[in-house]
Amino acid sequence: ATAFVVYGYFKIFVQENFDEGRRWGDIALRILDSNLAFTPMTLYGFLLFWFIPHQNVANVLIDTYEAGMSVGDVDGAMYALCISMRFSFFGGVNLSLLSHSYVKALKQMVKFCKESAKFAIVDLLIIQGLTGIDYFAFSVFEGMIQDEDVLLANARLKKHSQVLEIIYSRRFFSAFWFGEFAEANKWYDQSLTFPSMKMPKIQLIYHTFYRGIIAYQMYRDGEGEEWLDEGKKALDRMKVWTKKASKAIFENKLYLLEAEHYASNCNIVASKESYELSAKSARDRGVVHEQGLAYELYGKFLSSVGEPGASDWFERAHACYIQWGAAAKAAQLRKDYNLGVPDEITSASFDLNLGSIKHSRDEDGGLI
């Protein structure tokens, strides 16, 4: 089964042949030994994730973790648990609940597989930044690794490219969510020095998605024509993934990059429609953080062109971020745009339903 997984993986990586990639993944699935952790972890975490919503993958990997622990495949189980929580994060699971899972899992990982703990703790730092809560996660290493800078220095000394890549990616993601685009670009460029960063995995989706948004924002901020081209590259890639992989995963992201593209080309009507389509698609698929992102960028666009109503969209974004559990992100939004909403506001305070937006591209679709 593992050989079929690897073959399917390289069908996507080398040829971008998603149909063949999925076919070989399905073959592997039929002969899979579910009692071992490594092969199902690889199958779902590095191949079938293109076609299955993130939280569904996370749930399968939790089962993989439990199966691995039951038969003594401890290393495989720990990595399955780490990757499961990563998919939960990108899938929009409430960050307060997810942080508790991370803190509990780290104790197990340090005991059974310290390498997996290094990856998990870096992922937890993204959540720590978004929630504004210090989980004192590095205490599990009992003074051996005091913080991320020490982990980074050790990884550089040992030339541990996977740890370096995950730290650079974490810093890119964190900077993106707080609108620090120059900082995000610095870490994005550094992460690309590792060839593995270009290989198909869940981080590639979000490197592409966030980089595209940053590129369009940089272009509209007057940072140069090359940023429009960079944004178009991300948009074109998202079109391919939406068509060949899973509409349920990529549709809202495609709409949002289209909105940014239209905004960058001064097409106000089309950009408004695409922002709203992105938010609706994200809401329908339960990715509240990306619904909030669509609202935030919509409000930012309206504010930039002097259109009324920007504060309404910022307030909806704030409600989504609170629902996600990203209190620090919500507080930043409230401060930056002087929103008259309290800290404890919930999404129930706003009508986040956009209604029935009709568009020729808007087809019915649910979770697969």
Rosetta blueprint (number, residue, H / E / L):
1 A L
2 T H
3 A H
4 F H
5 V H
6 V H
7 Y H
8 G H
9 Y H
10 F H
11 K H
12 I H
13 F H
14 V H
15 Q H
16 E L
17 N L
18 F H
19 D H
20 E H
21 G H
22 R H
23 R H
24 W H
25 G H
26 D H
27 I H
28 A H
29 L H
30 R H
31 I L
32 L L
33 D L
34 S L
35 N L
36 L L
37 A L
38 F H
39 T H
40 P H
41 M H
42 T H
43 L H
44 Y H
45 G H
46 F H
47 L L
48 L H
49 F H
50 W H
51 F L
52 I L
53 P L
54 H H
55 Q H
56 N H
57 V H
58 A H
59 N H
60 V H
61 L H
62 I H
63 D H
64 T H
65 Y H
66 E H
67 A H
68 G H
69 M H
70 S H
71 V H
72 G L
73 D L
74 V H
75 D H
76 G H
77 A H
78 M H
79 Y H
80 A H
81 L H
82 C H
83 I H
84 S H
85 M H
86 R H
87 F H
88 S H
89 F H
90 F H
91 G L
92 G L
93 V L
94 N L
95 L H
96 S H
97 L H
98 L H
99 S H
100 H H
101 S H
102 Y H
103 V H
104 K H
105 A H
106 L H
107 K H
108 Q H
109 M H
110 V H
111 K H
112 F H
113 C L
114 K H
115 E H
116 S H
117 A H
118 K H
119 F H
120 A H
121 I H
122 V H
123 D H
124 L H
125 L H
126 I H
127 I H
128 Q H
129 G H
130 L H
131 T H
132 G L
133 I L
134 D L
135 Y L
136 F L
137 A H
138 F H
139 S H
140 V H
141 F H
142 E L
143 G L
144 M L
145 I L
146 Q L
147 D L
148 E H
149 D H
150 V H
151 L H
152 L H
153 A H
154 N H
155 A H
156 R H
157 L H
158 K H
159 K L
160 H L
161 S H
162 Q H
163 V H
164 L H
165 E H
166 I H
167 I H
168 Y H
169 S H
170 R H
171 R H
172 F H
173 F H
174 S H
175 A H
176 F H
177 W H
178 F L
179 G L
180 E L
181 F H
182 A H
183 E H
184 A H
185 N H
186 K H
187 W H
188 Y H
189 D H
190 Q H
191 S H
192 L L
193 T L
194 F L
195 P H
196 S H
197 M H
198 K H
199 M L
200 P L
201 K L
202 I H
203 Q H
204 L H
205 I H
206 Y H
207 H H
208 T H
209 F H
210 Y H
211 R H
212 G H
213 I H
214 I H
215 A H
216 Y H
217 Q H
218 M H
219 Y H
220 R H
221 D L
222 G L
223 E L
224 G L
225 E L
226 E H
227 W H
228 L H
229 D H
230 E H
231 G H
232 K H
233 K H
234 A H
235 L H
236 D H
237 R H
238 M H
239 K H
240 V H
241 W H
242 T H
243 K H
244 K H
245 A L
246 S L
247 K H
248 A H
249 I H
250 F H
251 E H
252 N H
253 K H
254 L H
255 Y H
256 L H
257 L H
258 E H
259 A H
260 E H
261 H H
262 Y H
263 A H
264 S H
265 N L
266 C L
267 N L
268 I H
269 V H
270 A H
271 S H
272 K H
273 E H
274 S H
275 Y H
276 E H
277 L H
278 S H
279 A H
280 K H
281 S H
282 A H
283 R H
284 D H
285 R L
286 G L
287 V L
288 V H
289 H H
290 E H
291 Q H
292 G H
293 L H
294 A H
295 Y H
296 E H
297 L H
298 Y H
299 G H
300 K H
301 F H
302 L H
303 S H
304 S H
305 V L
306 G L
307 E L
308 P L
309 G L
310 A H
311 S H
312 D H
313 W H
314 F H
315 E H
316 R H
317 A H
318 H H
319 A H
320 C H
321 Y H
322 I H
323 Q H
324 W H
325 G L
326 A L
327 A H
328 A H
329 K H
330 A H
331 A H
332 Q H
333 L H
334 R H
335 K H
336 D H
337 Y L
338 N L
339 L L
340 G L
341 V L
342 P L
343 D L
344 E L
345 I L
346 T L
347 S H
348 A H
349 S H
350 F L
351 D L
352 L L
353 N L
354 L L
355 G L
356 S L
357 I L
358 K L
359 H L
360 S L
361 R L
362 D L
363 E L
364 D L
365 G L
366 G L
367 L L
368 I L
